[in-house]
Amino acid sequence: MFKTIAPCLFSFDIEWIPDPLSAEILYGVSGEGAPGNEDAMKRLWAEAGATEEMPQPYLKTVLCRIVSISGVFREVSQGEVSIKLVTLPVDVKDSEKVKEKSILQTLLKAIGSRKPQLVGYNSHNADVPIIIQRSIVNGLFGEGMGERPDKPWEGVDYFAQSGDFNIDLAPILGRFAQTPKLNEIACLCGIPGKVDTDGGSVSGMWLRGDLQGIVDYNEFDAITTHLLWARVAHFGGLLGDEAYEHEQMLVRQLLKQEIGKGKAHFERYLAEWDRLEKLVSKR
């Protein structure tokens, strides 16, 4: 269980695909466009032990390309809590902004300047390592994310095994076979889990050119991660009953604001949230 809530917090989720260029570099599988990229992905899966039963095995994150990052940025100023949704790429139609290097540069600069408390689900094993690995692969400066204080209590340390600046909710909620999937624990709490799609569909969406669909799905998971964080913080006594209710209200307001900006996919999220809350109220 984490011990503190920092004044600046980022509950986030990342979507990635098998990196076609990695297949070309490592195995000589080349090709441009969807057919060539699909062949490259299949080669990476094959090298990872693909079978008929499991055609898309989990790949080492270093072999994957980040295509979207989304999160809820939470800030406390003079006792007032505010949240906003941050998503990269900002514009899926901008050929420069959709590049992995651009996505990572923007993220690293934000982390380096604000040093937020990071919150994820399975982020110790996946999300944080892929940020570091793919940033190094792209030759990027870490913008301070890689800095470590001489003593744990003297500053922000995203590499510390114990500490509150890199919070992974998964091992807090279970270990090994008892670790729930995000969808499982979220839905049982009355929080939307997988809406419309799941992580296994991301590669297919990317091959079809549906980056916007991936971003929408990524935003769902980011909101879910933040709501689950708030529930865990409530359990741990870091958010009282009133503060926890207020956090949920802020998220609902945020979703309605985003719908007003044209993000209609959040209408489905709100509808699913209402449905699940009615179900769990039967307990």
N, C-alpha and C positions, 0 to 999 in steps of 0.2 A: 504494500500500500504506500502511495506517495504521501509525503508529510506536509507539503505546502502547495499553495496556489500562487504563482508568480503574478505580478501586476500585468505582465505581458505574456500571453499564451497563444499557441497556435495548434489547434486540433486539425490534423491533416491526413490526406490519403493520396497515394500515387498510383497511376496506371502506366503499365509498360507492356511492350511487345518483344518477341524475339527480334534481335537486331540483325537485319539482313546483311549489313556491312560486316558484322562480326563473322558471319558465315563465309563471306567472301575472303576476308583476311585470313581466317583460320583454316578453311577447307576449300577455298578456290571456287565456291559456288557463286557465280555472278549472274547478273540479270537485272533489268530495270522494269519498273511497272509492276502491277499486281502479280502476274504469273511468275516473274522472276523472284519477286520478294517471297511469294508463297513457297517456292522451291527452296529458297534459303532458310526460311523458317522450319520447313520440314527436315532439312539437314541438321539443324541445331537440335530439334526434338529427337531425331534419330540418334545423334551422338549422345544424347542424355538417356537413351534406353527406351525409346518409344515402342509401344506394343499395340496390337489391335484393341486391347482392352483400355489402354491408356496412350492414345496417339499424341497427346500433348503433355508430356511430363514436365514437372517444375524445373525450370532452368536456373543455373547460377545467375544471380542478378547482373553480374558484370557482362553477361552475354546479351543483355536486354537493353532496349532503348526506351527511355522515358518519353511518353507522349502527352501526359497531362498531370498536373499537380493542383489539388484544390484543398482549401482549409478554411476554418473559421478562426479569424483573428480576434482575440478577446483582450480588452484593455480595461484596466481600472484606473481612473483618474479622479482624485478628490472624493473617493468613495463611490463614484458612479461607474457602473459596468456598461461597456458598449461592445458590440460585436459587429463584424462585417465579414462578408464572404470574399475570399481571394482565390482566383482561379487563373492558372496558366496552361495554355496560351490564352491571352486576353481575347485575341481575335483568331479564330480557326481559319480564316480566309487570308491571313497575312503570312506569306511564305517564309518570312524571316522569323516571325514570332513563334511559329510552330516548330522550329528547329530545336532539337534537344539542348544544344549549347545555349541558345537564347533563354529557354525555360530555366535551365540551371543557373545561369548567370543572374537572372532576376531573383530567383529564390535565394541564392547565396548572399547577394547584396542585402536583401531584406533581413535574413537571419543575422548577418554580420553587424548590421547597424542597430537592430532592435534586440538581439539576443533573447528571443522568446523562449518560454518553456514549451518544448515540443511534446505533443500528445498524439499517439498513433495506436494502431492495433496490429500486433506482430511487427512493430516498427524496429525493434532491436535486431531482429533477424533479417528483415527485408527492406523497409522503407529508408531507414537511415543509411545502411550499407550501400544501397543503390545510389543514393545521392552522392556519397563519397566516391564510390567506384567510378561512376559515370562522369563525375566532375574531373577526376584524375585522368580518365580516358580522353576526355575532351580538352585536357590541358588547362583547366581553369584554376585561377587563384581562389583559395577557400574563403576569402573575405572575412576571416576571423572565426569561421565555424570550426576550424581545426585547432584553434588555440586552446591550450590547457593551462589552468592556474597551477602554481606551485603546490598549493594545498587545496583540497576539495571545497573548503568553506570560503575560499578567497575569490571565487568567481564562477562563471558559467562553464560547465564541462559537459559536452555532449557525448563524451566517450566513457565517462565513469559508469562502472557497473552498479554502483549504488549512488543515488543522487536523484534530484527531482527535476533536472532540466531535460531529460530524455525519458519521458514516461511512456511505457508500453503497457497498455491495458490488458493484453492477452495473458502474460504470465501472472498478472495480479489476480485474474479471474480463474486461472486453472493451470495445471502442469501436465505436460505430456498428453496422454490419452484423454485426460479430463479438461483439456483446454477447449472451450467452446468456439465455434466459428462466430464471426461477427454477426452474421445473419441470425444465428440461433439465439445468442444471448440478447441481441437487440430486440428481436420480435417478442421474446418471452417477457421483456420489460415493457412492451407496449410501444417500442420505437421501430420505425420502418427499417427493415434490413435490405434485402435485395429487391429493388423495385424495377420491374421490366426485364432486367438482364442480370448477368453475374460476370465475375472476373474472367471466366473461361471463354466468354464471347468477345473479349476485347480485340484479340488478334483478327478474328473474322470481320469485325466492324472496321478495323483499320484497313484491311485489304479491300473492303468495299468502298473505302473513302469516306466512311462515316465518323470523322473525327469529332463532330459536334455531339454525336451520340455517346462517344466515349467520355467527353467532357461532362455531359449531363449526368452520366452514371457516376463519374468521379465526384461530382458535387453531392450526389445523394450520399455516398459513403462518407464524405467529409462531415456533412450534417449529422449523420448517424453516429460517427465517432465522437463528435462534440457532445451530443445528447447522452451517450453512454458515459463519457467522462464525467458529466455533471451528476449522473446517477451514482457513479462510484464515489465521487467527491462527497455527495450527500451521505452515503453509507459510512464514509470515513470521518464524518463530522466536520468536514471543511466547508460544506455548504449546509446551513440550517434549512429547516422546512420552507421558510419564507424565501430565502435566497435561491433554493432549488426551484421553487415554483416560478420565481422571477426569471431564472435562467431559461426555463422552458418558454416563458412568455416572450422573452427576447428573441428566441429562435423562431417562434411563430411570426413575430413581427418582421424578422429578417426575410423569411420565406415570402411573406406577402409583398414586401418591398421588391424582392427580386422578380416576383410574378408581374408586378407593376412595370418593371423594366423590360418585360418581354420574355422572361424565362418561364414559359408555360409548363415545363416539365415539373416544376415544383407544386403545381396543382395536384398532380398524382401523388406526390409525397405527402402533402397535407391530408388528402383523402385517405391514404393508407394509415397515416398516423391516427386519424380519428377512428378508423375501423379497429385498429389494434388496441387503442385505449378502451374502447367499449368491451372488447373481448377480455382484456386483463382485469377489468373492473368486476368481472364475475367471481374473482377469487374472494 
